Amino acid sequence: MKGYLIFDNLNDLIFIKTDHSMKKHLQRAAAQNGLVETNDDSGSFDYVCDETGEDTQGDVDISRNVIVQLFSPLVTSQRVMLGQFMNLYTLVECSDGILMAFKEYLGFLFICVGTLKEDTKLILERRLHIFLVSVKLLYGPAVHLLRDDYVGSSRKVMILTEIFDKWDELRLCEQSFLVEAVEKLKVSHSLNASSVKLLQTVLEKVRKNCRVQESACHAFLLVDCKILALYSSRNASELDKSDIFLLILLTQVLQLDKLKEFSSNTGEQKVSTDSASSFQSYSENESDKKTSVSDKSESQVPVEDLGNVPCGIEVTEEICTSSIFTTVTEVRHVLVFLKSHFDTAIPHMVHTVPVLDHLVLVIVGEIKKSTLSHGVTKLLLSLHSLQVRPLESKGCFTMEKLESSIVRIIDSIRKMRLTGEQDFCVRSFLSRWEHVKKNDLMNYMNHSDEKHLPARLDCALSALCNSLQEMFVEFIFKSEVIHENDPSPALMLALQTVQELVRSKLHHYAEYLESNTSYLQEFPDLLHFLFLDRANNYLLTPSLETDQENLSGDGVSREVIWNMVDFAYQYLYKGNTSVSWRDDKYFYFFLLWFEDPRGKELKPKPKVIPPLFNLKKLPLPGIVCGDFYRILMKECFPCADIEDIHCYEIFCLYPNTVSNSYVNLQARRLAVSMWEMSGGAVTPLDFL
């Protein structure tokens, strides 16, 4: 049973997605509470219709009003817990085994529903965070758009709902989604370097044909869910690791057949399918630095040079209307809001270009409204925090900071040519800001020790937040989602050109890229491992298919790997950084450790050893629920510069006949080998 719901601050349901089991459960609950009627003598129920409008049985669907009534006591209780005690429920377990996890964001209550039969509490919590970050990825702070019929909203809702299902699928089959890290594809150094040069050429070509408001600044090649190469242009904002992880998930969703059918039905222009991969990233001013990722022998790789591709491409209106432009294939465009270095919601346009089977080129263009988007989002979060936790928030910002934030927003807007609706939004916002000041905001900020805001001030702040959300919609979302649905002919031709360029340069490597990676030859008895650099959140691991081949039929099942990681994380969450155990068939080993830039192991301060330090206060291990490892490093080394500390994890699987001492010795040798293969702390640009 799976369900996803969002309620606004008025307890209205603005979004719901359920599976078949959840639909039937809601129908039964509504009937038992007298909110709907069964179908005469048969006692059968009508099914709830989900957001995609799929499958309904019976003549009448259960209405959203009925669902609101079913959840109203729980939602109202949450509002009271937040308003009076500032202590929301995070998880509710019902007597029939149903679980509900909760998260609040800008006054919207996110609810994820599951059952103990199908999910653990930790999985449900991860699913809830995927729910939240996916909404933020596609809508930024404008969560209310989920209930409104804006341009392109139906396509975005379909993408959103598919993200949930795709995450559930990948969590059970991809190791990178199991540990929430970006997996690097191990290839030869020459292919790696050539791929980076190719991506540099791609960005130069696309950048020339982007509209003025968009700057193509990142490009990467994906082989399924593994990164082959990543390149960022000079002065581009660095992609956050969690952003890369979400973009990989989004790319997998955009390749789905149902998304392709939806796009063709809505008249979206198309561009083609195919795929390739190796992982290395550079910026333009640092691309001359050497890297060290290689293992597959050069003799296995085609020797054709990928570099030195001319960048000249001038797209004219005559060329765009010519017959060559009609042969485009399955390119996708999506407006997203990434955290970037601002850690708010910065608008980007993502273009996914299928190249070969399993190989996709992803181009990320930053939209030149980052200052405005960051200012509006940050102010919105600050004002909401002031409403929810006034005493805590007063210590974080002052009236002067609020004034200066508003001045920066207005200064950004003054540089634009405004439509009538945009001008009205600005005037409304300034009027409501004056109304807030008249309701003694300054007096409350400077002199009051009241635990709760005065009612009139709280109401005025709510109106101001609504104005900020409308400004975000008018200035950023509405104007940019148009280009998502209707990209310019010049851009489409440029994307088709780079698609053919990348395909022509990489098609010789198709088999090489699709071949499975193994690191196990040098380590006798080692059945499988996962090595993670948690400072950069990347993963090196053999593919499970390769394990099957190397083990002469006695392969390691995914279930064994998944159980090993889950079990180890349970003990990590209790404060154990080293765990080993065995069962009838296998010996398992897990180790987490810290190093300085020179590779010297660092020991945490004694005060962080449980029970003095409660790891349960931290988010779940990974990068989607929050950067668990970065927070852990701050707690373990409070006086050190976090950028100078590297955190590593390793999971190892052996036959149960090996000894502890043998495993400890080989695991450390394996860690050194992986550290050297990835460039270690000496060349951090091997990843980003």
ZIJODA-V277188 format. One line per field, one symbol per residue. phi: phi as a letter, one per 40 degrees, with the letter a starting at -180 (. if undefined). A space follows every 50 residues. Layout:
phi->???
This chain:
phi->.babbbbcccgccbaabbccccdccccccccccgcbbccfccgcbccccc ccgcfbbgcbcccccccdcccddcccccccccccbfaccbabbcccgcbb bbabafgcbcbbbabccbbcccccccccccdcccccccbgccccccbbcc dgcccccccdccdcccccccccbbccccbfacccccbccccccccccccc cdccccdcbccccbbcbbaabbbfbbccabbbcdgcccccccccdccccc ccccccccccccccccgccbaibiaaiibababdcbccccbabaaccccc bdcccccfccbcabbbccccccccccbcbecbbbcbbccfccgbabcbbb bbbcbbdgbbcbbbbcccbcccccccccccccccccccbcccccccabcc cccccccccccccccbcccccccccccccccccccccccgccccccbcbc cbcddccccccccccccccccccccbcccccccccaccdccccccccccc cccccbcccdcccccccbbcccbdgccaabbbcccbfbbbacccccdccc cfgccccddccccccccccccccchccbbbaabcbbbbabababbcdcgc cbbccdcccdccbcccccccdhbcchcdccccccccbccccdccbbbbba bbbbcccccccccdccccccccccccccgfccbccdbb
